[in-house]
Amino acid sequence: MTDSTKSRERGADKRRRLTAAAARVLHQQGVERTTIADIAHAADVPVGNVYYYFKTKDELVQAALAEHSGYLAELTGELDRLPDPLGRLKALVGTWVGQRDVAARYGCPTGTLAVELDKRAEGDMDLEAGRLIRSLLDWVERQFRELGLPDPGGLAIALVGAYQGMSLLANALRDPEIMTREGNRLTRWLDALPDGAAGHPNP
C-alpha cells in the first residue's frame, strides 16, 4: 500500500468519524449549543483538521442529516428482508422501542433536528430534515399498501405520528417506559389492522 493510499484512507476515516460524531452530538446537544470543537472532540480529531473536511457548522449539520439518512436506508433495507409487510412494521416498532433510553434522554434524532432547523431564519436544511421523515413515511406507506389496506398514506402518518408523539413524551418526562407501553399498543394495533380494524393507533 502506497503512502498516498494510506493518506486517503486516513482522511476517509476522519471524515466518517466526524460525520458520525456530528449526528450524535447534534442530537444530544442541539444545533445552536453545539460547536465545531464539540464535534471534533467527540470524533477524536484535532479541531484544526475539521476545516479540511467541513468548512462550516452548517456543512456538519448536512453531514449529520446524511448520516441519519444512511441509517434509515440501512434499517429499512434490513427490514425489507423480512418476508411480510406486517412483520416489517412490527419490527420497525420494535426498533423504536429498543431505542427508548436514547429517546427518553434526547428525543427522536430526526424529529428534534427537524423542529430545531425549522426555527432558523436562514437556509433550507429544515426541508432536508423533512425529506428524511418523508422517506420513512413512504416506506411505511408501502408496507400498508402491500397489506391491501385502505388509505395506506393515512395509516403511515398515524404510525409515524404515534412514534413522534411517544418519543416527545418519553423525552419530556424522562420516562423510557412510555416507549415500551406505547410500542406494545402500536403492535396490538398493527395486529388488528389486517382483520379490518380501523382507527387511530392509540384508541
N, C-alpha and C positions, 0 to 999 in steps of 0.2 A: 504494500500500500504506500503510495507516494505521500509526501508531506502535504501537498495541496489537497489530496483526497481526505487526509486526516483533518485538515483545517476546515474543509467544507462540512465534514461530519460533526465536528465540534460546534461549528456555527449552527447547524441544523438542530443539534441537541439543545443549545442555549435558547434558540427560538421556541422550540417545543416546550421547554421548561417555563419560559416567560409567558407563553400563551396559556398554559395550564394554570400557572400562578395567577395570572390576570383574572381568569374565570373564577378561581377560588376566592381570591382576596376581594374582588369587587362584589361577590355575593355576600361575603361576610361583613364588609365594611361599608358598602355602597360606593357609588361613583365619586361623589363630592368629597368624602372623607379619605379616599384612597389616593396616595401619591405614587409616582413612579418609583420612588425609593422603597415603598412598601412592597411593591410587586417584585422589584429586584431582590430584596431581602428574602422574600418567600421562595423565589426561584434559585437562590444562591448564585446570583450573577452580579458582578460589580455594577453599580449604578451607571457609571460612565459607559459601560458596554451596551446598556439598554438602547441608547440612542442610535446605535448602529443598526438595530432591527426595527425599532419603533420610534418615530421622531416626536410623537406627542402622546399624551394620555388617551386622547380620542382613538388613536390607532390601536392602543392596547384594549380599549373597550370593544372596538370592532373585532380584535383578535379573540376576546372573550366570547363574543357572540358567535364567532365561527367555531369556537371550542364547544359551546353548548349545542350548536347545530350538528357538529360531528358526533357528539354524544347521542343526540336524538336519532340520528341516522343509524348509528351502531345499535342502539336499543331496539328500534323498530325492525331493523334487519334481523336481529336475533329472534324477536317475537314472530316475525314472518315465517320462521322455520317451524313454528307450531302448526299442527295440522288443521285447526279450525278457528274461525274468527272469534267465537265466544271464548275459547281458551286464550287467545291472544289478548283480548280485552281484560280478562280476569288476571292474566299475568302482568299486564300494564298496571292495574290497580295494586297488585302485589309489589311491584317495583316501587310505586309511590309510598306504600306503607313501609317498605324496607328502608326508606329514606326519612322516616319520621323524626329521628333525633335531629338531623340537619334542618329539616323543615321547621321544627319547633324552635330552633335557635335562630335561624336566618330567613325562613320563608322559602317559597319556591324560587329557584335561581332565575328562571326566565321571567316569571311574573313580577317579581320585585324589581328586576332590572328594567323591564318594560315600563313600569309605573314611574320609576325614577327618571328614566330618559325622557319620558313624555313631559316632564316638568321643566326640562331645559329649554331655554329660549332659542338656542342655535342648533343647527344640524338636523339630520333626519334619521339618526340611529334608532329613535323610537320606532320608526317604520320597519327597520331591520329586525328589532325585537318582536314586533307584531307579526312579521313574516314567519318567524320561528314558531310562534304559537299557532299560526295558521297551518304550518306543516304538520304539527301534532293533530290539530283538528281534522285535517284532510285524511290523515292515516286512520284516525278513529272512525271517521265517516265511512271509509272504505270497508271497515270491518262490519259496521252495521248494515251497509248495503249488501255485503256478502251473505249476511244472515237473512236477507229478504225482508227487513223490517221497514215499515213506512217512516218517512221523514228521517232518514239517516243523518242528515245535517243537523236537525234539531236535537237528535239523541246525542250526537257528538258534542254539541255545545253544552248539553245538560251534564254529560260525564266530565268533560274538561273543566266546566264551570264548578262542578262539585269538588273537583280536586283543588282548584284555586281557592275555593272557599274554605276547605278544611285545612289547607296549608296556612292560610291567613289566620284562622282561629287558633291553630296549634302554635303559630309564632306569637300571636298577640298574648295568648295565655301561657306560653311556655309549657305546653302540655302535649307531648308526643302521642299520648294515648288517644287524643282526638283523631289523629290519623288512623289509628288502629280501628277504633269504633266505626268511623265513617267509611273506612275502607271495607270493613265487613258488610256495612249497609249497601255500599255500591255493588259488592259481589252478589249479594242476595237480589238486588235489583236486576243485575245483568242475567242472573239465572232465571228470573221470572219473565224476561222480555220475549224469548222465543216461544213461550206459551201464550203470548198475546197480552201480557200485562202492559200497561201504559202508565204514563205519568212521570213525575219528577223523580230523580234517584233518591231524594230524601223526603219521602212522603210522611 
